[in-house]
Amino acid sequence: MQTDLSKFTIGDYKNGNKLKVTVWYFINYFIFNSAFPWPYKMKVTLLRLFGSKVGNGVVIKTKVKIKNPWRLTIGDHTWIGESVWIDNLEDVSIGKNVCISQDAMLLTGNHDYTKVDFPYRLGKITLHDGTWIGAKSVVCPGVVCRSHSILTVNSVATKDLEQWSIYSGNPAAFVRIRKGITD
């Protein structure tokens, strides 16, 4: 069977209200994905206005892209670094004290290459408290990064990360237990 992109469907993806999506597009482009250092509190307020659940002390750097804020939860004192892309076609839940470093990507969708219409395949992403996603790393659809796990620089998480563990590579593999905070 060959892929026929003229038959593409979005599968189970539901985008939301067209007016809200359009207004968010401009806010995302001119404020979140801007190089201008807009105040963090302003960004948090905008996310909340568009349906995000956002905790206190959240830092959102410049050049960040967020597809659907109404599908986003962010816990207290979480940092989202420069040029992070949260491509949340499905829900993304980010815990407290999480660090998502520069150029990291949270991708909740890809395509089902086994079907002729190449529909989206979606999966929620959960980053538990204390997780660190390294620069230029990718978290794939359906992945859960458990408490205080680390995905090192330029790695790809295709499967769940266990708590207090460090993962590296493409696909990411277990490296060692994380030590230092409670030792």
N, C-alpha and C positions, 0 to 999 in steps of 0.2 A: 504494500500500500504506500502510495506517495502522499506527501503533504500537499494540500491545495489551499494556499493562503486566501484565495478568493472565497473560501467557505468558512473562514475564521469566525469563531463564536467566542464570547467572553465566559462561557461556562456558567458557573454559579456566582460570579462576581456581580455585586450590586453597588453601583457608584454612589447613589444618593440624589438628593434634590439638585436639579440642574442649576438653579440660581445660586445655591450655596456652593456648589462645586466651582462655578464660574468666579464668584467673588473670592473664594479661597485661592484660586489660581493666581489672581493678581496680588493678593496679600503674600502668598508664598514666594512669588517671583520678586516683588519689590521690597519686601522686608526680610523674610527668612533666608532667601537665596541671594541676598545682597551682600556686597563686601562692606557696606556701611555698618558700623557697630551699633545697631539699634539696642536700646536697653533691654536686659534680660526680662525685667518685670513686664515690659510692654509685650514682648513675645509670649510670655506665659499668659497674660491677660487675653491676647488674641486667640491662643490655643483653646483656652477655656470657653471663650465666646463661640468657638466652632465645635464645641462638644468634647474636647479632651478633658481628661481628669489629670490634673497636674498638681504635684505637691509643692512644698515650700523650698526655697533656696535652689531652684533649678537654674542651671547655666546652659544657655543655648548660644553657641558661637555663630560666626558669620558663615554664609554660603551653605546653610543647611536646607535640605529639601524634604518636605513632609507631604506625602500624597493625600492622605485623608485624615485630618486631625480628629474627626469624630470616631476614629478607630484606634485611638492612642491613649494610653495611660502611662504617666511618668511619676515615680515616687520622689520623695524629698531628697534634696541635695544631690541630684543626679547631674552629670555633666554630659553635654552633647557637643562634640568638637567640630572644628571647621570642616566644611564640605561633607558632613555626614548625610547620607541619603536613607530616609525611612520610607521605603516603597511599600506602604501598608495597604494593599488591596484587601487584606484581612486584618484582624485585630493584632496589635502589638502592645504588650504589657512590659513596662520597664520598671524595675523595683527601685528601692532606695539606695543611695550611694553607689550608683552604677556609673561607670565611665565608658563612654563610647568615643573612641579616639578619631582623629582626623581621617577623612575619606572612607570611613567604614560604611558598610551597606547592610541594612536589614531588609531582606527581600522576602515578602510573603507570597509571592507568586512566580511561577514559571509556566511552561507550556507542556501539554500532554502530547508528546511527539508520536504516540502510538495511534492517534486518531487523525483522520484526514483533515478535520477542521481546526486542529492545533489549538484547542481551547485552553484557557487558563487552568492551572492546578494551584489551589490556594492552601496555605497552612499558616496558622497563627504562630507568632514568635513570642516567647516569654524569656525575659532576662531577670532572674531573681536578684535579690539584694546583694550588693557588693561585687557584682560581675564586672569584669573589665574586658571590653572588646577592643583589641589593638588596632592601630592605624592600618588602613587599607585592607581590613579584614571583611569577610562576608559571612553573614548568618543567613542560612537558607530557610525556605518555608518549612514550618512545622517543628523547628528546633526549640528546645528548652535549654537555657544555660542556667544551671542550678547555682545556688548560693555561693558567692565568692569564686566562681570559676573564672579562668582567664583564657581568652583566645588570643594568641600572640600575633604580632605584626604580620600582615599579608597572608593570613590563614583563612581557610574556608570551613565553616562548621556545617556539615551535612547531616550530622546526627547530634543527639543531646550531649551536653557537657555535664559531667558529674560535679557535685559540690566540692569546693576546695581543691580543684584539680586544674592543671595547666595543659592546654592543647596547642598544637602547632602543626602547620603544613596544609597541603591541599591533596586530599581531604584531611582535615585536622585529626590528629591522633594524640592520645594521651602521652604526656611527657613525664610529669611527676606531680606529686602532691604539693599544693601551695602552702608555704610556711611563712612565718614572720609576724603575722598580725597578733596571734594569740600565744606564740611561743615565748 
